[in-house]
């Protein structure tokens, strides 16, 4: 359910996108494209769906989030800041020496991070272990894993999903950020993964296909996942790399290239923000 006292989801997502641009520009590093494509999904999870308490980041009964596509760290850091896990000012320390905010998420450095990720396919296995642990301990935790479509070219992903289906982990929701692009170009040109929804179904996941930028569809899919009591849920969220910034949308180059000053200023102008106070 929505967290009382917080802005609407659309407003929060726009603020997260502003911070992604500001952070990656200031750092001269990071992965803006995939951070922007996953922003709306993270917004719904952290500001509506998940059971969290920023004052108690280690609360045993909290829901867990595994950002399997760990390079989308800027979006998660920004969401955690807006949710109250860290000061917003700290976001501009991204990828600096000694910062808690490194290029891939690290659970040992920052409260609110449940798993250190980065290697493709790694996070889904961690999420399966968390979901199985919650069941064995008879806790009500739910576990959410967000993976990139490039990870679906990795065997680790499917080994983990095989276990999830076998153990009928209904407390696990795997969300695919299906933006169609990876480091070197379109996924379907590099190593095709379609028909991806059918693959999830064949691994005994209740599978839902949605527009990953439509808040209503995201909310409905997560509600359906809660009603699914006999298997894990996979949500195939069709998204756009660089979403929210006209000249970055559907551009593979945004995967791991931070914006220039001119690009950052143009992007922030579209979002209603500025580079004020940001030093590179």
ABEGO torsion letter per residue (X at the ends): XBBBGBBBAAAAAAAAAAAAAAAAAAAGBEBAAAAAAAAAAAAAAAAAABBBBAABAABAABBBBBBABAAAAAAAAAAAAAAGABBAAAAAABGBBGBABBABBBAAABBGBABBBGBBGAAAAAAAAAAAAAAAAGBABBBBBBBBAAAAABAAAAAAAAAAAAAGBAABBBBBBBAGBBAAEBAAAABBAOBAAAAAAAAGBBBBBBBAABAAAAAAAAAAAAABAABBBBBBBBBBBGBGBAAABGBAAAAABBBBAAAAAAAAAAAGBBABGBBX
